Amino acid sequence: MGVFAEKIRTNLDGTGVEVVSDHVLPAGGPDEDFRRWSEQMADECEIVIPVFTSSYRKCWDGKHPKNVRSGGTNEATVVAARVNDAGGSINFLRVVIFTDADKNFIPKRLSNLKYFLEPDEDVELFKWIRRALRIKIVQSAQRLQELTWPPRYKAFLPDFANRDEEFNFFADTLCGANSCRATLICADSDHGKTKLVSQLYDYGRRAIGSDACCLVDFKARGTTDYLWDSLAVDLGVLIPGIAERSESKLRLSLRAAGRPILMAFDTFENAPTETQQFIERNILADMDHSPAVRVLLAGQKTGFPEPTKASWGVYAKRFDLGSIPDPEPWIHWARRRFPLVNAHMVRPIVLAAEGHPGSIANLLEKLGGYNRTQLQKAGMKC
């Protein structure tokens, strides 16, 4: 089996296509449970090529003894579900057999599909794979051209200090002005992450419409059920079938979206590993095929995604928020919001808070709540 997988990998070398097979895993297996890994790969891969032998047919039928080839059984269950979801057009799968007699092990549900005999029909198989991938790429490019992107929403005035780079990048993604599709905001506590996410999301609602936006904050709840519920409530009109809670149908619906959609996830570090993997598997990793989807993901550093190490990284940019020790941005921000607060009041606050945006904003807002008489009694000149 490993030799066959290597032949496919060699044939696709240089195309940017990743070929997944368990024979290249390290001796200790994947970091997660092997059964879970098998399920994820069967669900996530764009093209699936099951090799039917007597043993794999037992996996398909669930007839292996308990704890024997459990990874293969879980994998086959997911593939069968994808076949059922596909209905009459199974364009993501073709069967391979090693001997002519193995055709007897092909399930009836797949018997009408063209199968390939290894190694006699290698060339035809490779042609099909390349053709299938090329069709997907062309369809994605066509959808990208058909999308109508909104203009920059110039009436929005961001309510924060010195986060212009992050804001402009995010705004450009929503109007199709750059090739990126995901904005990642990473920050320690007290660095203004929550405020920035709130402002970016508010901008998104104004730019593309509130019915095309969903914000999931994992601060209070972090289950995958909560994620499904949030998506269904906020995006149910634009994403048909989401109430069925099918991962494959979710991806298909996002790929077919005819207008920009914003999916925002805050406090990502509080989400369980299962939920984090759900987001990466179904949304981040599928951005290549979902030109209408825009992602805003924010959280603290622990467990935060690193796009440079991910296959979807070409579509994402990560911003690590630091402190803002320069008082000038804070002076301008305070001047817009609190007429009585001047530069002489702002500078010591910024210094005392060591540039931490959360603390500075809270102190300035408290100071801005005082009237002129109260400030003067405290010895402050207005």
C-alpha positions, 0 to 999 in steps of 0.5 A: 500500500505504501508503494502505491501511495508513493507512486501517486505522491511522485506523480503529483510532485511539484503540483502543491497537492498533499498526498495523505497516507498512514504509511508515512506516519512516525513509528508512534503514530499520529499525536491524536488517537489513530481512529480520530486521525483516520476519520479526519483524513477521510473527511478532510481530503478533497480526493479519496482513493480507497483500495478495496481488498477483502480486509478493507471490505470488512472495514467498510461493512464493519465486520472486523473484530473489535480493536482490529483495524479500527482506524480503517473501519472509522475511515470507511464509515466516514467515506461511506457517509460522504458517498451518501451525502454526494447523492448521484454525483460522486466526483471525489472518489475512485476505487483502486484494486490490486487484482482483478478478483478484488473487484468482488470486494467493491461495495454495490454503492460504488459498483457503477463507478470506474475502478482502476486496476493497479498497476495496469491502469496507473496512467489513467488513474493519475489523469483522473486525479489531475483532471478532478483537481483541475476542475476544482481549481477552475470552479473555485476561480470562477466563483471568485470572479462571480463574487460581488465585493463591497466597497470599503466602508468609509463611514466607519471610524475605528474606536481604538488606538494605533491598530491601523495595520490590523484594521486596514488588513481586515477591511481589505479582506472584506472588500476583496482587495487582497488575496488573504481570507483570514485575519488572526489576532493573537494577544496576551490578556490586557492587550486590547484583543477583545476590543479590537475584535469587537470593532473589526466585527462591527465593521464587518457587519456594516460592510457586508451585512449583519446577516452574513456575519457570525461571531462565536465567543468561546469565553463562556461556552466552548463546545462544538454543539455551541458552535453549530448552534451559533452558525445556524442562528446567524448564518442559517439563511445563507448556509442551507442545510447547516441545521443537519450538522454535517461537516461535509455539507457545511464545507459544500455550502461555504464553497458555493456561497455567492456573497462574502461571509464573515465567521469570527471566533474569539477566545479561541484558547477556551475552545476544546481541542475537538472544537478547535480542530473542527474550525481548522478542518472545516473552515481554515483548511478549506479556504482554498475552495471557499472564496467567499469566506472570511475568517477572524480568529482571536485568542491568547498564545497557548494553542493559537494556530500558526499559519506558517506551519499550516497548509492554509497559511497562504490565505492568512496573516497573524498579528501578535498584539503588543503594548502601545507605550507611545502616548500620542495615539492615546492622546488622539483617541482620548481627544475624540471620546473625552473632550475634557481629557488632555495630553497632560492627563494621558501621558502619566496614565500610559507610563503607569500602565506600561503601555498595556492597552486594556489598562490604559483604555479603562483608566481613560474611560474612568477619567473621561466620566468625570466632569470639569469640576471634579477634575479641577478639584483633583488638581487637573487642568482642563 
